[in-house]
Amino acid sequence: MRKLKLQVQVSVDGYIGGSGGELDWLTCPWDKPLEDYVTGLTASMDTILLGRKMAGGFIDHWTNVANNPQDPSHTFGKIMIDTPKVVFSKTLTRSDWANTVIANGDLSEEVNKLKNQSGKDIIVYGGASFDTALISAGLIDELHLFINHTAIGKGLPIFSGKTSLQLVKATPFECGIVVLVYKPVS
């Protein structure tokens, strides 16, 4: 069975965005070892899951990067655009985005159907409410939390209640981010 892995940047106080979704607290630029970590994580997957609210910004951003050979992230952008994506939505019925399909059914049924298909692992990039729904439904197999060295005081959490996790690995990077890898504990 394929694993569903969550990769998300988190403030040190547990938020993935400011109250209005602001991301001005993110650590940039990343150092080469962190970029290599992400490249390795990306190589382990062949499907991207996104919530509807995250999809437009995510796909548009990586399309622009992929279409600009001068962008230092050009190669990674092409991977993001070429990789099949599933956007979960209750309102969209079709996709105009390349390599993207819409899933409208029950979240658990749709995700488990994907996990039971053959292939590499699946990665989810969010957004906040989508991540929360996946975590609450017990669908995430690994959490790759990129802890930024900033507390923002309030914002968008991804945990809606008590969630027991087992630490698998902790890796600090020179740029100040610490990646914590967790597995849910049932």
VMD Tcl script that draws the C-alpha trace (Angstrom):
set ca {
  {0.00 0.00 0.00}
  {1.24 3.47 -0.86}
  {1.95 5.90 1.98}
  {0.40 9.35 2.21}
  {3.07 11.83 3.32}
  {2.39 15.38 4.46}
  {5.09 17.99 3.81}
  {4.33 21.33 5.41}
  {6.13 24.33 6.81}
  {5.14 25.15 10.38}
  {5.89 28.03 12.72}
  {7.58 27.04 15.96}
  {4.23 27.60 17.70}
  {2.37 25.24 15.38}
  {0.76 27.31 12.62}
  {1.10 26.81 8.86}
  {-0.06 30.31 7.99}
  {-1.03 33.55 9.64}
  {-4.69 34.24 10.45}
  {-5.22 35.45 6.88}
  {-2.96 32.81 5.38}
  {0.14 35.05 5.49}
  {3.43 33.30 4.81}
  {5.82 36.21 5.46}
  {7.34 34.30 8.40}
  {8.74 31.46 6.26}
  {12.49 30.88 6.26}
  {14.02 31.73 2.89}
  {16.27 30.90 1.26}
  {16.74 27.26 2.15}
  {20.21 25.77 2.31}
  {21.39 23.08 -0.12}
  {21.01 20.16 2.34}
  {17.35 21.10 2.94}
  {16.76 21.37 -0.81}
  {18.34 17.92 -1.16}
  {16.02 16.58 1.57}
  {12.99 17.86 -0.35}
  {14.35 16.42 -3.60}
  {14.66 13.01 -1.92}
  {11.17 13.22 -0.43}
  {9.77 14.25 -3.82}
  {11.54 11.34 -5.55}
  {9.61 8.91 -3.31}
  {6.21 10.01 -4.68}
  {4.31 10.04 -7.94}
  {1.05 11.76 -6.96}
  {0.30 15.11 -5.31}
  {-2.86 15.80 -3.29}
  {-4.13 19.35 -2.84}
  {-7.18 20.98 -1.34}
  {-9.15 23.31 -3.62}
  {-8.05 26.47 -1.80}
  {-4.37 25.57 -2.17}
  {-4.53 24.23 -5.72}
  {-4.75 27.46 -7.71}
  {-1.83 29.20 -6.04}
  {0.29 26.05 -5.95}
  {-0.26 25.02 -9.57}
  {0.01 28.58 -10.93}
  {3.24 29.19 -8.98}
  {4.94 26.00 -10.17}
  {3.70 26.53 -13.74}
  {5.39 29.94 -13.78}
  {8.59 28.46 -12.33}
  {8.54 25.56 -14.81}
  {8.04 27.96 -17.73}
  {11.02 30.13 -16.70}
  {14.33 28.37 -17.49}
  {16.17 31.18 -15.64}
  {14.44 30.36 -12.34}
  {16.78 28.40 -10.01}
  {13.84 26.11 -9.16}
  {12.96 25.47 -12.83}
  {13.73 21.73 -12.73}
  {11.78 21.22 -9.51}
  {8.90 23.27 -10.96}
  {8.74 20.93 -13.95}
  {8.50 17.96 -11.57}
  {5.63 19.64 -9.69}
  {3.73 20.33 -12.92}
  {4.46 16.99 -14.59}
  {3.44 14.96 -11.52}
  {-0.22 13.87 -11.50}
  {-2.28 15.92 -9.05}
  {-5.61 15.23 -7.36}
  {-7.50 18.29 -6.14}
  {-10.17 17.61 -3.53}
  {-13.16 19.88 -3.88}
  {-16.87 19.98 -3.12}
  {-17.43 22.75 -5.70}
  {-15.17 22.09 -8.71}
  {-16.34 19.52 -11.23}
  {-13.50 19.70 -13.75}
  {-9.90 20.87 -13.94}
  {-8.24 23.19 -16.45}
  {-4.83 22.48 -14.84}
  {-2.38 20.14 -16.54}
  {-2.06 16.63 -15.07}
  {-4.84 17.36 -12.56}
  {-8.09 15.60 -11.76}
  {-10.81 16.60 -9.32}
  {-12.00 14.32 -6.51}
  {-15.50 15.11 -5.20}
  {-16.29 11.95 -3.24}
  {-15.88 11.03 0.40}
  {-12.39 12.03 1.54}
  {-11.51 8.72 3.21}
  {-12.84 6.62 0.34}
  {-11.05 8.71 -2.31}
  {-7.71 8.74 -0.45}
  {-7.84 5.03 0.38}
  {-8.62 4.25 -3.27}
  {-5.47 6.19 -4.24}
  {-3.37 4.53 -1.53}
  {-4.45 1.10 -2.78}
  {-3.34 1.79 -6.35}
  {0.08 0.67 -7.48}
  {2.85 3.22 -7.68}
  {5.09 5.32 -5.50}
  {3.95 7.17 -2.40}
  {1.58 10.14 -2.40}
  {2.44 13.58 -1.03}
  {0.05 16.24 0.23}
  {0.92 19.92 0.30}
  {-2.34 21.18 1.78}
  {-3.83 23.80 2.66}
  {-4.71 24.10 6.28}
  {-8.31 22.82 6.33}
  {-7.45 19.99 3.91}
  {-4.45 18.94 6.02}
  {-6.61 19.06 9.15}
  {-9.27 16.88 7.53}
  {-6.68 14.30 6.43}
  {-5.05 14.20 9.88}
  {-8.43 14.00 11.67}
  {-9.50 11.12 9.41}
  {-6.28 9.22 10.19}
  {-5.21 9.17 6.53}
  {-1.66 10.57 6.89}
  {1.08 7.94 7.24}
  {4.06 10.31 7.70}
  {4.25 13.96 8.67}
  {7.29 15.91 7.49}
  {7.01 19.11 9.54}
  {9.44 21.83 8.50}
  {9.68 23.82 11.73}
  {10.63 27.44 11.01}
  {12.41 29.45 13.69}
  {9.59 31.98 14.06}
  {6.59 32.12 16.41}
  {3.65 33.99 14.87}
  {1.25 33.98 17.83}
  {-1.92 32.99 15.98}
  {-2.85 31.55 12.65}
  {-3.95 28.46 10.77}
  {-3.35 25.20 12.65}
  {-3.44 21.72 11.12}
  {-4.24 19.86 14.32}
  {-7.84 20.13 15.51}
  {-7.48 18.09 18.67}
  {-5.23 15.66 20.43}
  {-3.06 13.82 17.93}
  {-0.56 11.25 19.16}
  {2.61 11.06 17.09}
  {5.82 9.05 17.24}
  {9.02 10.87 16.32}
  {10.87 9.01 13.57}
  {13.63 11.50 12.81}
  {14.73 15.05 13.61}
  {17.10 16.87 11.27}
  {18.32 20.45 11.86}
  {19.48 22.53 8.89}
  {21.86 25.51 8.83}
  {19.14 27.82 7.48}
  {17.33 27.40 10.82}
  {14.63 24.92 9.81}
  {14.35 21.64 11.72}
  {12.53 18.83 9.92}
  {10.60 16.58 12.29}
  {9.29 13.35 10.79}
  {6.43 11.73 12.68}
  {4.20 8.70 12.28}
  {0.71 8.78 13.78}
  {0.14 6.53 16.76}
  {-3.27 4.85 16.80}
}
mol new
graphics top color blue
foreach p $ca { graphics top sphere $p radius 0.5 }
foreach p [lrange $ca 0 end-1] q [lrange $ca 1 end] { graphics top cylinder $p $q radius 0.2 }
display resetview
